[in-house]
Each structure stands twice: as structure tokens, then as C-alpha cells.
Amino acid sequence: MDKSRQQFEYWYFNNHSHEQKYPLHKDESGEYFYDGTRKAWVAWQASRESLEIELPNKYNPELAGNVKTKNFFYGINQGIDKCRDILISNGVKIKDE
């Protein structure tokens, strides 16, 4: 199960579980059995599709004049990569990718 679906099911269960006995029950095809749950899932996916983040440009460490600045640039680039990975794992699109 992907991260976005896990987040949806956690949110839906905690906010709508009083509406049906088994709010996250799925049919044979893997779709949610209840219409309300299906519609909420479609809306959840659409809300995630509309998220698109533009990450800052990376620095070229080779242009740095000294070792301290090169290491600083490497650190910034690693931070950008980690942010990208976290955003993607949460279903957020990265602009121009």
C-alpha cells in the first residue's frame, strides 16, 4: 500500500468511521465498497495531484573557491535530494520531473 493511501485510510477512519460499520472495506476489484469512501478516495487523489513543488537549483561544488564552501554546497545539495525523496514518498509531484 502506498503512503498516500495509508494517509487517506488513517484520516478517513479517524474522521468517518462512524458512518459505516467497515468504512474501508474493499470489493473483489480492490475498490472501496462504500460509495462515500470511494468518492473521498478520488477527491484525496485529486488533491494530491494538484500539489506540485519546484525545488531550488542545486549548487555546483566545483565552482566553489575553497573546501569549506564546497562542503557547504554538497550539504545543500544533499538537503535538496532528501526533501525531494520525502515529497515524492508522500505523493507530491516535483516540477519538471
Wavefront OBJ file of the C-alpha trace (Angstrom):
o trace
v 0.000 0.000 0.000
v 1.432 3.366 -0.961
v 1.975 6.185 1.513
v -0.850 8.317 0.141
v -3.398 5.513 0.574
v -2.138 4.842 4.103
v -2.576 8.514 4.963
v -6.048 8.557 3.406
v -7.189 5.463 5.278
v -5.864 6.811 8.576
v -7.640 10.133 8.013
v -10.867 8.551 6.757
v -11.083 6.015 9.557
v -10.500 8.667 12.227
v -12.991 11.105 10.726
v -15.691 8.954 9.103
v -15.667 5.527 10.746
v -18.974 6.297 12.471
v -20.753 6.382 9.083
v -20.371 2.681 8.215
v -19.550 -0.469 10.122
v -16.477 -1.206 7.959
v -15.632 2.115 6.277
v -12.505 0.857 4.496
v -13.919 -2.450 3.237
v -12.882 -3.213 -0.357
v -14.673 -5.231 -3.028
v -13.175 -8.000 -5.186
v -11.516 -5.476 -7.508
v -9.759 -3.700 -4.636
v -12.011 -0.633 -4.791
v -13.705 0.693 -1.684
v -17.097 -0.927 -1.156
v -18.897 2.158 0.149
v -19.687 4.982 -2.247
v -18.726 7.663 0.283
v -15.317 6.099 0.809
v -14.763 5.754 -2.961
v -15.648 9.408 -3.537
v -13.429 10.554 -0.692
v -10.529 8.499 -2.127
v -10.973 10.059 -5.570
v -11.017 13.537 -4.008
v -7.949 12.695 -1.909
v -6.025 11.584 -5.005
v -7.068 14.703 -6.927
v -5.895 16.914 -4.083
v -2.501 15.221 -4.165
v -2.271 15.503 -7.949
v -2.673 19.258 -7.711
v 0.378 19.564 -5.454
v 3.478 20.389 -7.437
v 6.640 21.701 -5.827
v 9.530 23.437 -7.517
v 12.756 22.606 -5.751
v 15.647 25.065 -5.677
v 18.519 24.589 -8.098
v 21.499 22.662 -6.845
v 24.886 24.286 -6.439
v 27.928 23.174 -8.407
v 30.594 22.423 -5.783
v 33.304 22.613 -8.443
v 32.703 26.356 -8.692
v 33.449 26.862 -5.002
v 36.719 28.544 -4.216
v 37.656 26.565 -1.129
v 36.973 23.282 0.643
v 34.655 24.840 3.225
v 32.408 26.295 0.530
v 32.480 23.026 -1.460
v 31.311 21.119 1.619
v 28.598 23.724 2.167
v 27.377 23.226 -1.415
v 27.440 19.429 -1.009
v 25.329 19.783 2.144
v 22.763 21.975 0.403
v 22.527 19.505 -2.488
v 22.044 16.577 -0.090
v 19.266 18.501 1.658
v 17.523 19.145 -1.660
v 17.763 15.424 -2.535
v 16.342 14.372 0.836
v 13.456 16.848 0.538
v 12.720 15.537 -2.959
v 12.622 11.924 -1.748
v 10.298 12.763 1.154
v 7.948 14.774 -1.053
v 7.741 12.004 -3.661
v 7.106 9.355 -0.989
v 4.149 11.463 0.165
v 2.663 11.689 -3.313
v 3.761 15.230 -4.148
v 4.870 15.953 -7.707
v 8.152 17.683 -8.383
v 8.009 20.309 -11.123
v 9.791 19.362 -14.377
v 10.257 15.691 -13.404
l 1 2 3 4 5 6 7 8 9 10 11 12 13 14 15 16 17 18 19 20 21 22 23 24 25 26 27 28 29 30 31 32 33 34 35 36 37 38 39 40 41 42 43 44 45 46 47 48 49 50 51 52 53 54 55 56 57 58 59 60 61 62 63 64 65 66 67 68 69 70 71 72 73 74 75 76 77 78 79 80 81 82 83 84 85 86 87 88 89 90 91 92 93 94 95 96 97
